[in-house]
Amino acid sequence: MSQLRVAIMGGSGYTGGELIRLLLFHPQIELVQVASSSHTGQYVHSVHPNLRKLCMLRFCHPDDLTSCNTLFLCLPHGVSSQDIEHYRKIADRVIDLSADFRLRSAALYQRWYGSPHSRPDLLAEAIYGLPELHREELLEATFVSGTGCMATAAILGLAPLYRSGIVNTTIPLVVEAKVGSSAAGATPGAGSHHPDRSGAVRSFQPTGHRHTAELLQELGNISGGELQQPIAFSATAIELVRGVLITAHVFVRESLDERMLWRIYREAYQREPFIRLVKERNGVYRYPEPKILVGSNFCDIGFEYDAGQQRVVVMAALDNLMKGAAGNSVQVLNSMYGWDETLGLTFPGLHPM
């Protein structure tokens, strides 16, 4: 079988760099073009120095993208939706890592993004790109959205509980997400300036975070309809460069024990290549820890049960640039073509780090 011709639009950011790194070592992929309007003509490794001697491509201008089998869009919010028809003419299949097409409902989009969607006619067509939830749909898909990094961790951590029907949806779901600085992107800002960021544990969106919409959509789908349960989602910036850790508090309908929780999670994830259940009795790493996931496509999930409150505390960790973005999109690519989902994604992370 000949290699798949793949291109990237917007390859100069952190997610684009990770995507280039992964695709260079994917056995079924030929990376043919990487486009960047701000770095046109420069070598890719001049922006992504870890790729020296590994990638001799130069960034092309976006107008010079030619036809390919699959095109990845790594663009700022609101950009890809303006030219999506053009991108879909270039490639047989498009994977858009931005937030533009993550939501199926135009009303939900307007509620959480504060403006009408520019292409509401396409929202129902794009598949939400989380293989653990949408594997069968991805196999036939030609247009797939990315997923929010914090939303990915929360949805994967919570999905088994909602699928089991044990969640008491009359009580709000509380989710606290801690995220590293790379989630803010490669463009410098006051919040990423090193003297300000160093040592910081900073609440940056205690209410109203847009990733809440993805939880409403996906947990609602799992539950069999639109989720009416209130979700209290907060986001905190921490000093990590890479990593997401979510801690969610879920109240259940009836008393249960940890054996039942183990059964729920094992049935959901025992065959998933990138989900690991982390719940040890002893040791430093007895719960999910983002630090040991850097560079890997794993999502580690753990839980504890508080019998006195009928509350399950769910913890989920991932690398926001990998399972939260570029790695997950390569897993999506593998799913779309019916390949082994682990192709190009077997790096286990580093320890110590």
N, C-alpha and C positions, 0 to 999 in steps of 0.2 A: 504494500500500500504506500502511495506517495505521501509525503508529508503535507500537512495542512498549512496553507499560507495564511498567516495571521499578521494583523497590524494593530497599532495602538494609536489612538488619538488623545493627545494630552499626556505625553510620557515623561514630562520633566518633574512632576511632583513625587512625593514619597510613595504613593500607591503605584504610580506608573513605573517607578524604579524597581519596586518589588515585583511587579508583573513582568518587566523585562527580565529580571534575574531568573524568575521561575520558568519563563518560556524558553530561554536560552538552553535550558537543560531538559526540556520536555522531549521525549523520544519521538513524538508524532508531529512536532511543530517546527515550521520554519518561520522565524520572525523576519518579515520582509521590510516593514517600514515602522518608524516611530515618529509621530508628528508632534511639533511644538511650535506655536507661533512666536514665542519669546526666545527660543534657542535655535531657530532655523539655521542649518549649516554647521552647527557645532557637533563635535563627537558626543555620542551618548555618554561615554565615560568621563567627559569633562563635567557633567552634572551629577552623574552617579559613579563616583571614583572607585567604588568596590568592583566595578565591571571592567576595569582596565585589563587589557589583553584578552578579555572574554567577549567583548562586543565592539566591532569596528564600524557599526552603523553610525551615520550622522542623522540628526533630527531633520526631517523634511518639513516643508511648509504644509499646513493643513490642506491647502488647495491642491497640493501635489499628491495626495493619497490616491492610489490606484486600486483596482478591484482586488479583492481577497476573499478567502472563505469565511473568515471570522474577524470582526473588528471590535476591539475593546475601547470603550469611551471612558476616559479618566478626566472628566471635566468638572469645573465648578458648578454648583447648583444653578439651574435655570438655563444653562448653555446648550446642553445636548438636545433639549426639547425644541429649541428654535430651529435646528437643522436636522432633525431626526430623519426626515424623508431622504435627504441627501446621503446620510450615513448608511441608510438601509439599501440604497441603490449601489453603494460601493461594495457591500458585503452580503453574502448569503445569510449570515447570522450576526446579530449585534448583541453584545453584552455591555450594558450601560451601568457603570459603577456609581454614578451619581444618584441623588435622591429623586430625580425627576419623574421616574416611572415606578416607584416602589409601591404606591398606593393605587388600589383598584377604583376607589370612589373619588369623584371630583369634589364632592361635598367634604369628605374627610381631608382631602388635600387643602382645600381653601381654609378649613377650620384650623389646621396646624401649621400651614405655611403662609397664611395671611393674604393670599391673593388667588384669583382664579387660575387654573391650570391652562397653559397655552395650547395643549393638545389633549383635551379630555376624551376625544374619540379613540385614543390609543391606550388609555389606562387599562381597559379590560383585556387588551391583547398581551401586554407585557406580563411575563411570568415572574413572580417574586423568587429571586435566585437563592433559595436555601434548599440544597439537595435533600437534606434530612426530612423536609416537609413536602417537597414538590418534585421528587425524582421522576415520577412517571410523566408529568407535564413537561419537564425539561427535555425529555427524549424527543419530542416532536416540535420543540420551540424554535422559533427563528428570532425572537426578540425577548431578552431577559433583563431584568433590573438587578442592580446590586442590592445589598442589604446594609443597614446601619450597623456599625461595629457594636455599640452598646445594645441595640435591639437584637442583634444576632445572639449575643451571650444570654440576654434575658429570655428570649423566645426558646432557645434550646434548653435552657435550665428549667423553664416552666412548662413546656409543651406536654411532657408525660402526665403531669398532674391534671392539666385541663382535659387531656384526652381521656383520663380515667373517670372524670366526672365527680371527683371528690372535693373540688374547690367550692367554698362558700362564697358565691359571687355577690352576696348582699353586703359583704364587708370589703372595703377597698383593698386592692393589691398595692403593696408598698415596695418600690424598687429604688435602691440607691446604687448608682454606677460611679466607679472611680476609674479615671482614664488618664493615660499618659499624654505627653505634649505632642507627639506626632499626629494625634487625631485632629489637631487644629490645622494641619497642612504645612506645606513648605514655605509659605509666604510669611515673613517675620511680622510680628505685631507686638504691642505693648505687653500682652499677657505671656508672650513667649520669650521676651528679652531675658537673658540668662540671670542677671542680678535680681530681677523680679520673680522669675520662675523657680530659682534654686531654693530648695527647702520648703516649697509651697504645698499646702493642702488647701485648695481654694474652691469654694462652691461657686460655680459659674452659671448654673441653671437649676436652681432649686425647684422651680415649677415651669411648666409649659414647654418642656423639651420635645422637639419634633419626633424623636424616636418613639415617643408614646404612641403615635399613630400606627406604627408598625406592629406594636404589641396589640393594640385594639383590633387591627385587621387579622393578624395571624392567629392569635389566641381565640378570637371570635370564630374564625374558620374551623379551628380544631373543635370548638365547643358546639358547632352546628348552626351558627348564626351570628348576627352582630353582637359583640360583647357590650353589655350594658353596665358591667362592673366598673366603678371608678378606679382609675389607676393613678397613684401618687408616685411620680417618677422624678428623681433628683439626680443631678450630675455634678461630680466633684473632680477638679483637676488635681493630679498629684505629680510628684517629681519624676516618675518614670518617663522614659522616652516612648517605649512601646508597652502596651498592655491595657486590658480592661478587666476589672473585677466587679461583678454585680452581686449584690446581696438583696434578695427578695424575701418578703414576709407574706406568706400565703396562709389564709385561714381555711380550715377544711370543715366539711359538713358533719363529720362524725369522728369519734375517737379511733385512732389507728395505732399501729406500732411500726418500728423501723423495719421489721421483716416485710411488711406490706409495701413500704416505700422502696425498699430494695427490689422487690418483685416488679413494681411499677416501672422503675428506671431500667432494670435489666431487660425487661420485655421490650421496652422502647428502643434501647440503644445497644443491645448486645451484638448486633450485626453492623453497626455503624463504624466505619473505619477511622473516623476522626473525633469520636466522642469517647472520653474516658471518664469513668466514675471514680472519684477520688474522695475516699472517706476511710481514713485509717485511725486506729486506736492510739497510736503513738507516733512521735517524730515531729519534726518541724513542718514537713510537707503533708500533713494529714488532711488538709483541705486544699482546694484549688488555689494556685499561686501563679500570677501572670509572669513572673520573672523567669520561670523555667520553660515557658512556652515561646520565648522570643525566637522568631524565624520559623516556627512550626505552624501547621494548619490544624492543630488539635484545639478542641474546646473541652476543658476539664470541668466536671460538674460534681458538686457535693451537696449534702443536705444534713440537717439536724431537725429532730422533732421535739417540740415543746408541748408535752401532753397537757400541762396545766392550762394552756391557752388554745389548744387544738390548732397550733401554728407550726407550719413547716418553714424553716429558714433554708432557702436555696442559694447556693453560691456557684457562680460560673465564671471561668476565666478564659481569656484568649489573647492572642496578639492582634491588636486592632488593624495592623497592616496586612495580616495574613488571613486567618479565619474570619476576621472582620472586614476584609476587603479583597486584596489581590489573590491570596491563597484560595479563598472561597470561590472567586470568579474562575480560577483554573479548575477547581473541582466541578463547577457548573459546566465549563467547557467539556470536561471529560464525560459528564452526565449527558450532555446534549448529543455527543457522538457515540454514546454507548460503550465508551472505553472504561477500563478499570479506573475508578475515581481517584486512586492514589497516585496515578502517573504524574511524575514531576513534583510530588508533594510529600516525599517520604522523610525529609529532614526532621529529626526529632527534637530540635532545640538544644541549647547548651546548658551544661551545669558543671562547675559553678559559672556564673555569669556576672 
